[in-house]
């Protein structure tokens, strides 16, 4: 992750957003030498949010731990369906 002062980021914003989206680069933006913001791709952001949602769901974490202990694994589609059911909406 590259660290960039806000003054430079203002000048390069289009380039930074393009690189974040295409190459999944991420940038820490500083103001007065202090990290204040991050630029990252929407895909990376959504992935982080989904991970946080799973980690915040005690049942999901327990299910994952149990699966690891018994070596029973689910596909990403099965996990997505399980999370959708827990949120009250079905993907299928």
N, CA, C and O atoms as CSV, one atom per row, in Angstrom:
chain,resi,resn,atom,element,x,y,z
A,1,UNK,N,N,0.855,-1.165,0.000
A,1,UNK,CA,C,0.000,0.000,0.000
A,1,UNK,C,C,0.903,1.231,0.000
A,1,UNK,O,O,1.723,1.421,0.897
A,2,UNK,N,N,0.736,2.034,-0.996
A,2,UNK,CA,C,1.516,3.261,-1.131
A,2,UNK,C,C,0.876,4.371,-0.297
A,2,UNK,O,O,-0.348,4.489,-0.234
A,3,UNK,N,N,1.718,5.179,0.337
A,3,UNK,CA,C,1.244,6.313,1.133
A,3,UNK,C,C,1.476,7.589,0.336
A,3,UNK,O,O,2.574,7.843,-0.158
A,4,UNK,N,N,0.409,8.391,0.223
A,4,UNK,CA,C,0.463,9.593,-0.613
A,4,UNK,C,C,-0.131,10.772,0.161
A,4,UNK,O,O,-1.195,10.635,0.765
A,5,UNK,N,N,0.540,11.923,0.151
A,5,UNK,CA,C,-0.048,13.117,0.771
A,5,UNK,C,C,-1.293,13.554,-0.005
A,5,UNK,O,O,-1.377,13.355,-1.217
A,6,UNK,N,N,-2.238,14.140,0.687
A,6,UNK,CA,C,-3.501,14.529,0.054
A,6,UNK,C,C,-3.289,15.501,-1.100
A,6,UNK,O,O,-4.027,15.458,-2.085
A,7,UNK,N,N,-2.288,16.378,-0.995
A,7,UNK,CA,C,-2.032,17.337,-2.079
A,7,UNK,C,C,-1.659,16.598,-3.368
A,7,UNK,O,O,-2.097,16.989,-4.449
A,8,UNK,N,N,-0.861,15.541,-3.264
A,8,UNK,CA,C,-0.503,14.744,-4.435
A,8,UNK,C,C,-1.695,13.926,-4.917
A,8,UNK,O,O,-1.910,13.796,-6.122
A,9,UNK,N,N,-2.467,13.375,-3.992
A,9,UNK,CA,C,-3.640,12.572,-4.356
A,9,UNK,C,C,-4.649,13.397,-5.143
A,9,UNK,O,O,-5.270,12.891,-6.077
A,10,UNK,N,N,-4.816,14.665,-4.772
A,10,UNK,CA,C,-5.751,15.537,-5.501
A,10,UNK,C,C,-5.364,15.645,-6.966
A,10,UNK,O,O,-6.225,15.622,-7.846
A,11,UNK,N,N,-4.085,15.760,-7.221
A,11,UNK,CA,C,-3.590,15.899,-8.594
A,11,UNK,C,C,-3.710,14.585,-9.359
A,11,UNK,O,O,-3.948,14.590,-10.567
A,12,UNK,N,N,-3.545,13.453,-8.658
A,12,UNK,CA,C,-3.499,12.141,-9.306
A,12,UNK,C,C,-4.764,11.312,-9.103
A,12,UNK,O,O,-4.747,10.110,-9.369
A,13,UNK,N,N,-5.855,11.910,-8.643
A,13,UNK,CA,C,-7.029,11.136,-8.234
A,13,UNK,C,C,-7.532,10.173,-9.312
A,13,UNK,O,O,-7.814,9.013,-9.013
A,14,UNK,N,N,-7.646,10.630,-10.541
A,14,UNK,CA,C,-8.151,9.753,-11.620
A,14,UNK,C,C,-7.222,8.561,-11.814
A,14,UNK,O,O,-7.686,7.430,-11.958
A,15,UNK,N,N,-5.925,8.804,-11.820
A,15,UNK,CA,C,-4.940,7.725,-11.975
A,15,UNK,C,C,-5.022,6.736,-10.803
A,15,UNK,O,O,-4.996,5.523,-11.013
A,16,UNK,N,N,-5.118,7.246,-9.585
A,16,UNK,CA,C,-5.170,6.382,-8.405
A,16,UNK,C,C,-6.422,5.510,-8.409
A,16,UNK,O,O,-6.357,4.320,-8.101
A,17,UNK,N,N,-7.549,6.101,-8.756
A,17,UNK,CA,C,-8.796,5.339,-8.804
A,17,UNK,C,C,-8.728,4.281,-9.902
A,17,UNK,O,O,-9.149,3.144,-9.691
A,18,UNK,N,N,-8.205,4.642,-11.061
A,18,UNK,CA,C,-8.062,3.666,-12.151
A,18,UNK,C,C,-7.174,2.496,-11.737
A,18,UNK,O,O,-7.521,1.340,-11.979
A,19,UNK,N,N,-6.031,2.788,-11.114
A,19,UNK,CA,C,-5.113,1.713,-10.697
A,19,UNK,C,C,-5.733,0.862,-9.593
A,19,UNK,O,O,-5.542,-0.353,-9.563
A,20,UNK,N,N,-6.464,1.488,-8.702
A,20,UNK,CA,C,-7.128,0.729,-7.640
A,20,UNK,C,C,-8.147,-0.229,-8.243
A,20,UNK,O,O,-8.228,-1.390,-7.841
A,21,UNK,N,N,-8.919,0.254,-9.200
A,21,UNK,CA,C,-9.960,-0.575,-9.822
A,21,UNK,C,C,-9.372,-1.678,-10.693
A,21,UNK,O,O,-9.828,-2.820,-10.640
A,22,UNK,N,N,-8.371,-1.347,-11.488
A,22,UNK,CA,C,-7.809,-2.310,-12.435
A,22,UNK,C,C,-6.816,-3.273,-11.813
A,22,UNK,O,O,-6.856,-4.475,-12.079
A,23,UNK,N,N,-5.927,-2.747,-10.986
A,23,UNK,CA,C,-4.801,-3.539,-10.494
A,23,UNK,C,C,-4.922,-3.876,-9.010
A,23,UNK,O,O,-4.031,-4.497,-8.431
A,24,UNK,N,N,-6.018,-3.467,-8.410
A,24,UNK,CA,C,-6.262,-3.695,-6.986
A,24,UNK,C,C,-5.165,-3.119,-6.103
A,24,UNK,O,O,-4.883,-3.639,-5.024
A,25,UNK,N,N,-4.544,-2.026,-6.581
A,25,UNK,CA,C,-3.620,-1.284,-5.731
A,25,UNK,C,C,-4.444,-0.545,-4.690
A,25,UNK,O,O,-5.626,-0.275,-4.902
A,26,UNK,N,N,-3.829,-0.222,-3.581
A,26,UNK,CA,C,-4.516,0.594,-2.581
A,26,UNK,C,C,-3.559,1.668,-2.090
A,26,UNK,O,O,-2.339,1.502,-2.126
A,27,UNK,N,N,-4.128,2.759,-1.638
A,27,UNK,CA,C,-3.341,3.925,-1.273
A,27,UNK,C,C,-3.815,4.490,0.056
A,27,UNK,O,O,-5.014,4.636,0.291
A,28,UNK,N,N,-2.861,4.804,0.920
A,28,UNK,CA,C,-3.158,5.514,2.151
A,28,UNK,C,C,-2.956,6.997,1.858
A,28,UNK,O,O,-1.904,7.407,1.366
A,29,UNK,N,N,-3.959,7.784,2.162
A,29,UNK,CA,C,-3.890,9.223,1.934
A,29,UNK,C,C,-3.620,9.896,3.275
A,29,UNK,O,O,-4.331,9.674,4.256
A,30,UNK,N,N,-2.571,10.728,3.296
A,30,UNK,CA,C,-2.212,11.422,4.533
A,30,UNK,C,C,-2.569,12.902,4.446
A,30,UNK,O,O,-2.594,13.508,3.375
A,31,UNK,N,N,-2.845,13.453,5.628
A,31,UNK,CA,C,-3.076,14.897,5.748
A,31,UNK,C,C,-2.251,15.341,6.947
A,31,UNK,O,O,-2.400,14.811,8.048
A,32,UNK,N,N,-1.386,16.312,6.726
A,32,UNK,CA,C,-0.475,16.790,7.768
A,32,UNK,C,C,0.331,15.636,8.364
A,32,UNK,O,O,0.582,15.592,9.569
A,33,UNK,N,N,0.734,14.697,7.490
A,33,UNK,CA,C,1.566,13.589,7.903
A,33,UNK,C,C,0.850,12.451,8.616
A,33,UNK,O,O,1.486,11.482,9.030
A,34,UNK,N,N,-0.458,12.558,8.762
A,34,UNK,CA,C,-1.235,11.529,9.458
A,34,UNK,C,C,-2.148,10.796,8.476
A,34,UNK,O,O,-2.814,11.436,7.662
A,35,UNK,N,N,-2.189,9.473,8.540
A,35,UNK,CA,C,-3.051,8.686,7.661
A,35,UNK,C,C,-4.504,9.008,7.970
A,35,UNK,O,O,-4.942,8.866,9.112
A,36,UNK,N,N,-5.262,9.444,6.954
A,36,UNK,CA,C,-6.656,9.842,7.142
A,36,UNK,C,C,-7.658,9.052,6.316
A,36,UNK,O,O,-8.824,8.951,6.695
A,37,UNK,N,N,-7.221,8.486,5.185
A,37,UNK,CA,C,-8.166,7.805,4.299
A,37,UNK,C,C,-7.419,6.775,3.461
A,37,UNK,O,O,-6.190,6.751,3.403
A,38,UNK,N,N,-8.218,5.924,2.811
A,38,UNK,CA,C,-7.657,4.887,1.944
A,38,UNK,C,C,-8.438,4.875,0.638
A,38,UNK,O,O,-9.657,5.044,0.632
A,39,UNK,N,N,-7.737,4.679,-0.455
A,39,UNK,CA,C,-8.370,4.438,-1.755
A,39,UNK,C,C,-8.111,2.979,-2.091
A,39,UNK,O,O,-6.962,2.539,-2.115
A,40,UNK,N,N,-9.182,2.223,-2.352
A,40,UNK,CA,C,-9.048,0.833,-2.762
A,40,UNK,C,C,-10.187,0.485,-3.698
A,40,UNK,O,O,-11.178,1.210,-3.784
A,41,UNK,N,N,-10.041,-0.619,-4.393
A,41,UNK,CA,C,-11.061,-1.012,-5.364
A,41,UNK,C,C,-12.358,-1.374,-4.661
A,41,UNK,O,O,-12.350,-1.788,-3.502
A,42,UNK,N,N,-13.458,-1.218,-5.357
A,42,UNK,CA,C,-14.760,-1.583,-4.817
A,42,UNK,C,C,-14.819,-3.076,-4.529
A,42,UNK,O,O,-15.423,-3.490,-3.540
A,43,UNK,N,N,-14.201,-3.886,-5.376
A,43,UNK,CA,C,-14.186,-5.337,-5.154
A,43,UNK,C,C,-13.472,-5.672,-3.843
A,43,UNK,O,O,-13.939,-6.514,-3.074
A,44,UNK,N,N,-12.354,-5.018,-3.596
A,44,UNK,CA,C,-11.617,-5.266,-2.354
A,44,UNK,C,C,-12.419,-4.783,-1.145
A,44,UNK,O,O,-12.457,-5.454,-0.113
A,45,UNK,N,N,-13.051,-3.631,-1.273
A,45,UNK,CA,C,-13.883,-3.102,-0.193
A,45,UNK,C,C,-15.043,-4.054,0.120
A,45,UNK,O,O,-15.291,-4.368,1.284
A,46,UNK,N,N,-15.747,-4.509,-0.909
A,46,UNK,CA,C,-16.875,-5.428,-0.701
A,46,UNK,C,C,-16.410,-6.746,-0.085
A,46,UNK,O,O,-17.107,-7.323,0.750
A,47,UNK,N,N,-15.248,-7.219,-0.492
A,47,UNK,CA,C,-14.697,-8.442,0.085
A,47,UNK,C,C,-14.414,-8.257,1.573
A,47,UNK,O,O,-14.718,-9.137,2.378
A,48,UNK,N,N,-13.844,-7.136,1.932
A,48,UNK,CA,C,-13.575,-6.844,3.344
A,48,UNK,C,C,-14.868,-6.761,4.148
A,48,UNK,O,O,-14.955,-7.290,5.256
A,49,UNK,N,N,-15.866,-6.095,3.583
A,49,UNK,CA,C,-17.150,-5.975,4.279
A,49,UNK,C,C,-17.788,-7.345,4.490
A,49,UNK,O,O,-18.320,-7.626,5.564
A,50,UNK,N,N,-17.736,-8.192,3.472
A,50,UNK,CA,C,-18.302,-9.535,3.587
A,50,UNK,C,C,-17.559,-10.338,4.660
A,50,UNK,O,O,-18.176,-11.049,5.453
A,51,UNK,N,N,-16.239,-10.215,4.675
A,51,UNK,CA,C,-15.453,-10.894,5.708
A,51,UNK,C,C,-15.837,-10.409,7.095
A,51,UNK,O,O,-15.986,-11.212,8.016
A,52,UNK,N,N,-15.999,-9.099,7.250
A,52,UNK,CA,C,-16.403,-8.546,8.550
A,52,UNK,C,C,-17.795,-9.034,8.945
A,52,UNK,O,O,-18.041,-9.337,10.112
A,53,UNK,N,N,-18.704,-9.110,7.974
A,53,UNK,CA,C,-20.050,-9.622,8.260
A,53,UNK,C,C,-19.989,-11.059,8.767
A,53,UNK,O,O,-20.673,-11.418,9.725
A,54,UNK,N,N,-19.174,-11.867,8.125
A,54,UNK,CA,C,-19.039,-13.265,8.543
A,54,UNK,C,C,-18.424,-13.343,9.934
A,54,UNK,O,O,-18.903,-14.092,10.786
A,55,UNK,N,N,-17.375,-12.579,10.163
A,55,UNK,CA,C,-16.710,-12.616,11.466
A,55,UNK,C,C,-17.605,-12.086,12.585
A,55,UNK,O,O,-17.439,-12.467,13.744
A,56,UNK,N,N,-18.546,-11.214,12.247
A,56,UNK,CA,C,-19.469,-10.681,13.246
A,56,UNK,C,C,-20.611,-11.649,13.555
A,56,UNK,O,O,-21.325,-11.472,14.542
A,57,UNK,N,N,-20.782,-12.660,12.720
A,57,UNK,CA,C,-21.846,-13.640,12.892
A,57,UNK,C,C,-21.292,-14.836,13.666
A,57,UNK,O,O,-20.577,-15.668,13.107
A,58,UNK,N,N,-21.624,-14.916,14.950
A,58,UNK,CA,C,-21.076,-15.979,15.799
A,58,UNK,C,C,-21.407,-17.372,15.275
A,58,UNK,O,O,-20.583,-18.284,15.349
A,59,UNK,N,N,-22.621,-17.530,14.744
A,59,UNK,CA,C,-23.006,-18.838,14.186
A,59,UNK,C,C,-22.130,-19.207,13.002
A,59,UNK,O,O,-21.690,-20.350,12.877
A,60,UNK,N,N,-21.880,-18.241,12.137
A,60,UNK,CA,C,-21.051,-18.504,10.961
A,60,UNK,C,C,-19.635,-18.871,11.374
A,60,UNK,O,O,-19.045,-19.800,10.821
A,61,UNK,N,N,-19.091,-18.155,12.334
A,61,UNK,CA,C,-17.738,-18.455,12.810
A,61,UNK,C,C,-17.702,-19.850,13.440
A,61,UNK,O,O,-16.759,-20.611,13.224
A,62,UNK,N,N,-18.731,-20.177,14.215
A,62,UNK,CA,C,-18.803,-21.516,14.818
A,62,UNK,C,C,-18.896,-22.582,13.736
A,62,UNK,O,O,-18.235,-23.617,13.820
A,63,UNK,N,N,-19.726,-22.328,12.706
A,63,UNK,CA,C,-19.858,-23.284,11.602
A,63,UNK,C,C,-18.524,-23.476,10.879
A,63,UNK,O,O,-18.155,-24.598,10.531
A,64,UNK,N,N,-17.819,-22.393,10.660
A,64,UNK,CA,C,-16.523,-22.474,9.977
A,64,UNK,C,C,-15.537,-23.265,10.827
A,64,UNK,O,O,-14.826,-24.136,10.324
A,65,UNK,N,N,-15.501,-22.955,12.119
A,65,UNK,CA,C,-14.594,-23.673,13.023
A,65,UNK,C,C,-14.927,-25.159,13.053
A,65,UNK,O,O,-14.031,-26.002,13.027
A,66,UNK,N,N,-16.216,-25.476,13.108
A,66,UNK,CA,C,-16.644,-26.874,13.119
A,66,UNK,C,C,-16.261,-27.572,11.820
A,66,UNK,O,O,-15.798,-28.713,11.831
A,67,UNK,N,N,-16.458,-26.882,10.706
A,67,UNK,CA,C,-16.105,-27.456,9.402
A,67,UNK,C,C,-14.615,-27.738,9.318
A,67,UNK,O,O,-14.200,-28.774,8.800
A,68,UNK,N,N,-13.809,-26.811,9.831
A,68,UNK,CA,C,-12.364,-27.014,9.808
A,68,UNK,C,C,-11.976,-28.201,10.682
A,68,UNK,O,O,-11.107,-28.992,10.315
A,69,UNK,N,N,-12.626,-28.323,11.841
A,69,UNK,CA,C,-12.302,-29.413,12.769
A,69,UNK,C,C,-12.689,-30.767,12.195
A,69,UNK,O,O,-12.006,-31.763,12.436
A,70,UNK,N,N,-13.772,-30.811,11.442
A,70,UNK,CA,C,-14.247,-32.084,10.881
A,70,UNK,C,C,-13.833,-32.269,9.431
A,70,UNK,O,O,-14.150,-33.279,8.804
A,71,UNK,N,N,-13.118,-31.274,8.907
A,71,UNK,CA,C,-12.682,-31.268,7.513
A,71,UNK,C,C,-13.847,-31.353,6.545
A,71,UNK,O,O,-13.719,-31.921,5.460
A,72,UNK,N,N,-14.986,-30.788,6.937
A,72,UNK,CA,C,-16.137,-30.659,6.044
A,72,UNK,C,C,-16.113,-29.237,5.494
A,72,UNK,O,O,-16.106,-28.272,6.258
A,73,UNK,N,N,-16.101,-29.111,4.193
A,73,UNK,CA,C,-15.989,-27.796,3.585
A,73,UNK,C,C,-17.210,-27.500,2.728
A,73,UNK,O,O,-17.823,-28.401,2.154
A,74,UNK,N,N,-17.548,-26.218,2.655
A,74,UNK,CA,C,-18.655,-25.752,1.826
A,74,UNK,C,C,-18.095,-24.950,0.669
A,74,UNK,O,O,-17.006,-24.384,0.762
A,75,UNK,N,N,-18.848,-24.904,-0.426
A,75,UNK,CA,C,-18.451,-24.065,-1.551
A,75,UNK,C,C,-18.775,-22.624,-1.208
A,75,UNK,O,O,-19.548,-22.354,-0.288
A,76,UNK,N,N,-18.186,-21.703,-1.947
A,76,UNK,CA,C,-18.472,-20.277,-1.719
A,76,UNK,C,C,-19.946,-19.980,-1.986
A,76,UNK,O,O,-20.525,-19.097,-1.352
A,77,UNK,N,N,-20.557,-20.716,-2.924
A,77,UNK,CA,C,-21.978,-20.521,-3.204
A,77,UNK,C,C,-22.827,-20.956,-2.013
A,77,UNK,O,O,-23.797,-20.283,-1.663
A,78,UNK,N,N,-22.464,-22.082,-1.387
A,78,UNK,CA,C,-23.197,-22.554,-0.209
A,78,UNK,C,C,-23.068,-21.572,0.949
A,78,UNK,O,O,-24.034,-21.325,1.670
A,79,UNK,N,N,-21.880,-21.016,1.123
A,79,UNK,CA,C,-21.677,-20.033,2.193
A,79,UNK,C,C,-22.464,-18.766,1.909
A,79,UNK,O,O,-23.070,-18.197,2.817
A,80,UNK,N,N,-22.463,-18.315,0.656
A,80,UNK,CA,C,-23.231,-17.123,0.295
A,80,UNK,C,C,-24.715,-17.333,0.555
A,80,UNK,O,O,-25.390,-16.436,1.059
A,81,UNK,N,N,-25.231,-18.515,0.214
A,81,UNK,CA,C,-26.645,-18.836,0.447
A,81,UNK,C,C,-26.937,-18.861,1.945
A,81,UNK,O,O,-27.962,-18.337,2.381
A,82,UNK,N,N,-26.058,-19.456,2.728
A,82,UNK,CA,C,-26.231,-19.493,4.174
A,82,UNK,C,C,-26.281,-18.080,4.757
A,82,UNK,O,O,-27.137,-17.781,5.589
A,83,UNK,N,N,-25.366,-17.215,4.321
A,83,UNK,CA,C,-25.348,-15.827,4.820
A,83,UNK,C,C,-26.616,-15.091,4.382
A,83,UNK,O,O,-27.186,-14.325,5.160
A,84,UNK,N,N,-27.053,-15.315,3.156
A,84,UNK,CA,C,-28.262,-14.669,2.668
A,84,UNK,C,C,-29.467,-15.124,3.478
A,84,UNK,O,O,-30.329,-14.313,3.814
A,85,UNK,N,N,-29.534,-16.404,3.793
A,85,UNK,CA,C,-30.648,-16.930,4.610
A,85,UNK,C,C,-30.646,-16.279,5.984
A,85,UNK,O,O,-31.699,-15.918,6.511
A,86,UNK,N,N,-29.473,-16.132,6.554
A,86,UNK,CA,C,-29.380,-15.518,7.872
A,86,UNK,C,C,-29.750,-14.043,7.844
A,86,UNK,O,O,-30.193,-13.491,8.851
A,87,UNK,N,N,-29.569,-13.408,6.700
A,87,UNK,CA,C,-29.962,-12.009,6.558
A,87,UNK,C,C,-31.404,-11.863,6.092
A,87,UNK,O,O,-31.913,-10.750,5.962
A,88,UNK,N,N,-32.065,-13.009,5.839
A,88,UNK,CA,C,-33.465,-12.977,5.450
A,88,UNK,C,C,-33.738,-12.834,3.978
A,88,UNK,O,O,-34.841,-12.447,3.590
A,89,UNK,N,N,-32.759,-13.136,3.144
A,89,UNK,CA,C,-32.993,-13.084,1.695
A,89,UNK,C,C,-32.257,-14.246,1.054
A,89,UNK,O,O,-31.137,-14.574,1.445
A,90,UNK,N,N,-32.884,-14.864,0.077
A,90,UNK,CA,C,-32.318,-16.033,-0.587
A,90,UNK,C,C,-31.661,-15.616,-1.895
A,90,UNK,O,O,-32.149,-14.712,-2.573
A,91,UNK,N,N,-30.553,-16.270,-2.255
A,91,UNK,CA,C,-29.880,-15.974,-3.521
A,91,UNK,C,C,-30.360,-16.880,-4.636
A,91,UNK,O,O,-30.232,-16.527,-5.808
A,92,UNK,N,N,-30.906,-18.034,-4.304
A,92,UNK,CA,C,-31.337,-18.993,-5.333
A,92,UNK,C,C,-32.744,-18.703,-5.814
A,92,UNK,O,O,-33.260,-19.413,-6.677
